[in-house]
């Protein structure tokens, strides 16, 4: 990947695949499963990897290449691979790098499906894990074993928008020769670049802020070239690659990532401030709200606070159900990072497969509400939240 001195917003727009003979201004969609060869020698050399060229879209496609190149430049990564979903990226990354007997040291506050991988599937292959608390990083080194290979974390976390000190984890990983893998989905590469703090690999669900309009499923892993090569070779065989059409959509969406996320963040801060002053709200958390317990860390690691606000309604589950039933404008959905504001009850949706004990260990209370703040007018968003809170009692 060629380095330039161009700014983030410019790279997102001006990074593109080579134009065809038609000299199109916008990249075309390469809806093809395979590519042809000039002759027998060209075919042989291509499959022998003596040539860097497209062979089959399960391996690589021009649209996927453009999307990957953009994200690599945004994250400061050497290479990457794009997947059909965020969880395909998570699973394939671990599956490519781990062997039977390896140990993963993970933050406890992670996405529910990732937790299920660690607890239900990896044990079948004798891959173990240990969780650490993100507010007790001084204990992390005590949990490292001779079989530990990876330290894994999300920051901000889903759904509690807690933060992990990435630089501190990077220092620990470097000291012990471990790989640091960070899920950067909630921040997007516009707000945070974990590689700057010592991460070796960064994972995204492109379904969220990267797409930004709730249209496609996608995932991507970027980072050190030697690690990505292992992930690529696993994915080339197992087949979780991103489709050309979805890659094209995502590449176009990245052109507006900065302006969209700026609006998401300003709206989210406004919603957080509104909720903080509401008498029916027990607490509210947003990384760039001064009352957030890790506000200083947020200012250090992130450009702004992101699109997600979490809060607790007074009155528990019963009050929460009344709130959700009274919502009129916001969407009741499990997605986030959409142009439309979305309200979710994590305990009964995204993290419902966890036990009550597991949810509480992750900071997910029964009354927690997660709002993915969209791009509507701020006053319309807060007006809907206000009338729904008024309907509780």
C-alpha positions in Angstrom: 0.0 0.0 0.0 1.5 3.3 -1.2 1.7 6.0 1.5 0.6 9.5 0.8 0.4 12.8 2.8 -3.2 13.3 2.0 -5.7 13.8 4.8 -8.3 11.2 6.0 -11.2 12.7 4.1 -9.3 13.0 0.8 -8.0 9.4 1.0 -11.6 8.2 1.5 -12.7 9.8 -1.7 -9.6 9.6 -3.9 -8.4 6.1 -3.2 -9.8 3.9 -6.0 -8.9 1.1 -8.3 -7.3 1.8 -11.7 -9.7 3.2 -14.3 -10.7 1.0 -17.2 -10.4 2.0 -20.8 -13.7 3.8 -20.4 -12.1 6.3 -18.0 -15.0 6.2 -15.6 -15.0 8.8 -12.8 -16.7 6.5 -10.3 -15.5 3.0 -9.9 -17.7 0.4 -11.7 -19.1 -2.8 -10.1 -17.1 -5.9 -11.1 -20.0 -8.4 -10.8 -18.0 -11.4 -11.9 -17.1 -14.7 -10.2 -13.9 -15.2 -12.2 -11.4 -13.6 -14.4 -9.9 -14.8 -17.7 -6.2 -15.4 -18.6 -4.3 -14.4 -21.7 -2.7 -17.8 -22.3 -1.6 -21.0 -20.5 1.5 -19.4 -19.1 -0.5 -16.5 -17.7 -2.9 -19.0 -16.0 0.0 -21.0 -14.6 1.9 -18.0 -13.3 -1.3 -16.5 -11.7 -2.1 -19.6 -9.8 1.5 -20.0 -8.7 1.2 -16.4 -7.3 4.0 -15.2 -9.5 1.7 -12.5 -10.6 -0.4 -10.1 -8.5 -3.7 -10.3 -10.4 -7.4 -11.3 -9.9 -8.2 -14.9 -10.4 -11.5 -15.7 -8.6 -13.7 -13.3 -6.6 -13.5 -15.6 -3.5 -9.8 -14.7 -3.4 -10.0 -11.1 -4.5 -12.1 -8.7 -6.6 -11.3 -5.1 -7.8 -14.2 -3.7 -5.7 -13.0 -5.6 -2.6 -9.5 -4.3 -3.2 -10.6 -0.7 -3.4 -12.6 -1.1 -0.1 -9.6 -2.7 1.7 -7.2 -0.1 0.4 -9.3 2.7 1.8 -9.7 1.1 5.2 -6.0 0.3 5.4 -5.1 4.0 4.7 -7.7 5.1 7.3 -6.3 2.8 10.0 -2.6 3.0 9.1 -2.5 -0.7 8.3 -0.2 -2.6 5.9 -2.9 -5.0 4.5 -6.4 -6.3 5.0 -9.1 -8.7 4.0 -12.9 -8.1 3.6 -15.6 -10.5 4.8 -19.3 -11.1 4.3 -20.1 -9.9 7.9 -18.4 -8.6 11.0 -18.6 -11.9 12.7 -17.1 -13.6 9.7 -14.2 -11.3 10.2 -13.9 -12.1 13.9 -14.2 -15.8 13.5 -11.8 -16.0 10.5 -9.2 -13.8 12.2 -9.0 -16.1 15.2 -9.4 -19.3 13.2 -6.5 -18.4 10.9 -4.1 -17.4 13.8 -4.9 -19.9 16.6 -4.0 -23.5 17.0 -5.3 -26.2 19.3 -4.1 -25.5 22.8 -3.8 -21.8 22.4 -5.2 -19.3 24.9 -7.0 -16.0 24.3 -7.0 -13.3 26.9 -10.1 -11.1 26.3 -11.8 -8.2 27.8 -15.1 -9.3 29.4 -17.1 -6.5 27.7 -17.4 -7.9 24.2 -20.2 -8.5 21.7 -22.5 -11.4 22.6 -21.7 -13.5 19.4 -18.0 -13.2 20.1 -18.6 -14.4 23.7 -20.4 -17.4 22.2 -17.4 -18.2 20.0 -15.2 -18.2 23.0 -17.5 -20.3 25.2 -19.4 -22.6 22.8 -17.2 -23.3 19.8 -13.5 -22.7 20.5 -13.5 -25.2 23.4 -14.3 -27.9 20.8 -10.9 -27.2 19.3 -9.1 -26.9 22.6 -8.8 -23.2 22.4 -9.3 -21.6 25.8 -10.0 -18.1 27.0 -9.8 -16.0 30.1 -11.6 -12.7 30.7 -10.2 -9.6 32.3 -12.0 -6.6 33.6 -11.4 -3.5 31.6 -11.1 -1.4 34.8 -8.5 -3.8 36.3 -5.8 -3.8 33.6 -3.1 -4.0 36.4 -4.2 -7.7 36.7 -3.9 -8.6 33.0 -0.3 -9.8 33.2 -1.2 -12.2 36.0 -3.6 -13.9 33.6 -1.1 -14.5 30.8 -0.1 -18.2 30.5 2.6 -19.9 28.4 -0.2 -20.7 25.9 -1.6 -17.2 25.6 -1.3 -16.0 22.0 -3.8 -13.1 21.7 -5.1 -10.2 23.8 -8.5 -9.1 22.5 -10.7 -6.1 23.3 -13.4 -3.8 22.0 -13.3 0.0 22.7 -15.8 1.6 23.1 -17.6 -1.5 24.3 -21.0 -2.8 23.2 -23.4 -1.8 24.6 -22.1 0.0 27.7 -19.7 2.4 25.8 -16.9 1.7 28.3 -13.3 2.3 27.2 -10.2 0.1 27.2 -6.8 1.8 27.5 -5.4 0.6 24.2 -1.9 2.0 24.8 -1.6 0.1 28.0 -2.8 -3.2 26.4 -0.3 -2.5 23.5 2.5 -2.2 26.0 1.5 -5.5 27.7 1.2 -7.3 24.4 4.6 -6.0 23.2 6.3 -7.0 26.5 5.1 -10.6 26.3 5.2 -11.1 22.6 1.5 -11.4 22.1 -0.9 -10.2 19.4 -3.2 -7.4 20.3 -6.5 -7.5 18.3 -9.0 -4.7 18.7 -12.6 -4.5 17.5 -12.9 -0.8 16.4 -16.4 -1.0 15.2 -18.0 1.5 17.6 -15.4 4.2 16.9 -14.8 3.7 13.1 -11.4 4.5 11.7 -12.4 8.2 11.6 -12.5 8.5 15.4 -9.8 6.0 16.5 -6.9 4.1 15.0 -5.8 1.3 17.4 -2.7 0.6 15.5 -1.3 3.9 16.8 -1.6 2.5 20.3 0.0 -0.9 19.6 -2.7 -3.1 18.0 -1.5 -5.6 15.5 -4.9 -6.2 13.9 -8.1 -4.1 13.8 -11.5 -5.6 13.1 -14.7 -3.8 11.9 -18.2 -4.7 11.2 -18.7 -2.7 8.0 -22.5 -3.2 8.6 -22.4 -0.3 11.1 -20.9 3.1 10.6 -18.9 2.2 7.5 -22.1 1.5 5.5 -24.1 3.9 7.6 -27.4 3.3 6.0 -28.4 -0.2 7.1 -28.1 -1.7 3.6 -25.4 -4.4 3.7 -23.6 -6.9 5.9 -19.8 -6.7 5.8 -16.6 -7.1 7.9 -13.0 -6.3 7.5 -9.7 -7.1 9.3 -6.6 -4.9 8.7 -3.2 -4.8 10.2 0.3 -6.3 9.8 0.9 -7.8 6.4 2.3 -11.2 7.6 -0.8 -11.7 9.8 -3.2 -10.7 7.1 -1.5 -13.2 4.7 -2.5 -16.0 7.1 -6.0 -14.7 7.4 -6.2 -14.4 3.6 -5.1 -17.9 3.0 -7.7 -19.2 5.5 -10.5 -17.1 4.0 -9.5 -18.1 0.4 -10.2 -21.7 1.3 -13.1 -21.3 3.7 -14.9 -18.7 1.6 -16.3 -15.9 3.8 -15.3 -13.1 1.4 -17.2 -10.0 0.8 -19.4 -9.8 -2.4 -18.3 -7.3 -5.1 -21.6 -5.3 -4.9 -21.4 -4.9 -1.1 -17.7 -3.9 -1.4 -18.7 -1.3 -4.0 -21.4 0.1 -1.8 -19.1 0.3 1.2 -16.3 2.0 -0.8 -18.8 4.7 -1.8 -20.1 5.0 1.8 -16.5 5.6 3.1 -16.4 8.7 1.0 -18.9 10.3 3.3 -17.8 8.6 6.6 -16.2 11.7 8.1 -19.1 14.1 7.5 -21.6 11.4 8.7 -19.8 10.5 11.8 -19.3 14.2 12.7 -23.1 14.6 12.6 -23.6 11.3 14.5 -21.3 12.5 17.3 -22.8 16.0 17.7 -26.3 14.5 17.8 -25.2 11.8 20.3 -23.6 14.3 22.6 -26.8 16.3 22.5 -28.9 13.3 23.3 -26.6 12.3 26.2 -26.8 15.8 27.6 -30.6 15.8 27.3 -30.8 12.4 29.1 -28.4 13.4 31.9 -30.8 16.1 33.0 -34.0 14.0 32.8 -35.6 13.0 36.1 -36.6 9.5 34.9 -33.1 8.5 33.9 -31.0 6.8 36.5 -27.7 7.3 34.7 -26.3 8.0 31.2 -23.0 7.1 29.6 -21.3 8.6 26.5 -17.6 8.8 26.1 -17.4 12.5 25.5 -19.8 13.4 28.3 -17.6 14.8 31.2 -19.4 12.5 33.7 -18.2 9.4 31.8 -15.8 7.6 34.2 -13.2 7.4 31.4 -13.7 10.8 29.9 -10.0 11.7 29.9 -9.1 8.4 28.2 -11.8 9.0 25.6 -10.3 12.4 24.8 -6.9 10.8 24.4 -7.9 7.9 22.2 -10.8 9.2 20.2 -11.5 12.2 18.0 -15.2 12.3 19.3 -17.5 10.1 21.2 -19.2 8.0 18.5 -22.9 7.4 17.8 -24.0 5.2 20.8 -25.5 6.4 24.1 -26.4 4.0 26.9 -28.7 4.9 29.8 -30.8 3.3 32.5 -34.5 4.1 33.0 -35.8 4.4 36.5 -38.4 1.7 37.2 -36.6 -1.3 35.8 -37.9 -3.7 33.1 -41.5 -2.7 33.4 -40.7 1.0 32.8 -38.4 0.0 30.0 -41.1 -1.9 28.2 -43.4 1.1 28.4 -40.7 3.3 27.0 -40.0 1.1 24.0 -43.8 0.7 23.3 -44.1 4.5 23.3 -41.3 5.2 20.8 -42.7 6.7 17.6 -39.8 8.1 15.5 -36.8 6.0 16.5 -36.5 2.5 15.1 -36.7 -0.6 17.4 -33.9 -2.6 15.9 -30.7 -4.4 16.8 -28.4 -2.6 14.4 -26.4 0.6 15.0 -24.4 3.2 13.1 -27.4 3.8 10.8 -28.5 7.2 9.4 -31.8 6.4 11.3 -31.7 6.5 15.1 -32.2 3.1 16.6 -33.2 2.2 20.2 -32.4 -1.3 21.5 -32.8 -3.3 24.8 -29.5 -5.3 24.9 -30.6 -7.7 27.7 -33.5 -9.0 25.5 -31.8 -8.7 22.1 -28.1 -8.4 21.2 -27.0 -10.0 24.6 -30.0 -12.2 25.3 -28.0 -15.4 24.9 -25.9 -14.4 28.0 -27.0 -15.4 31.5 -28.1 -12.7 33.9 -24.7 -13.2 35.7 -22.8 -12.8 32.5 -24.7 -9.7 31.5 -24.1 -8.1 34.8 -20.4 -8.9 34.6 -20.4 -7.0 31.3 -22.2 -4.1 32.8 -25.5 -4.8 31.1 -28.4 -4.3 33.5 -32.0 -5.3 32.7 -33.1 -1.7 32.3 -30.2 -0.6 30.1 -31.2 1.1 26.9 -28.8 1.6 23.9 -29.5 4.4 21.4 -27.6 4.5 18.2 -28.1 8.2 17.4 -28.7 8.9 13.7 -28.6 11.9 11.4 -32.1 13.2 12.0 -32.5 16.7 13.5 -31.5 16.6 17.1 -34.7 18.2 18.4 -36.8 15.5 16.6 -34.7 12.8 18.2 -34.9 14.2 21.8 -38.6 15.0 21.3 -39.4 11.3 20.6 -37.3 10.2 23.5 -39.0 12.8 25.8 -42.5 11.7 25.0 -41.6 8.0 25.4 -40.1 8.8 28.9 -43.2 10.8 29.7 -45.4 7.8 28.9 -43.8 5.6 31.5 -45.8 6.8 34.5 
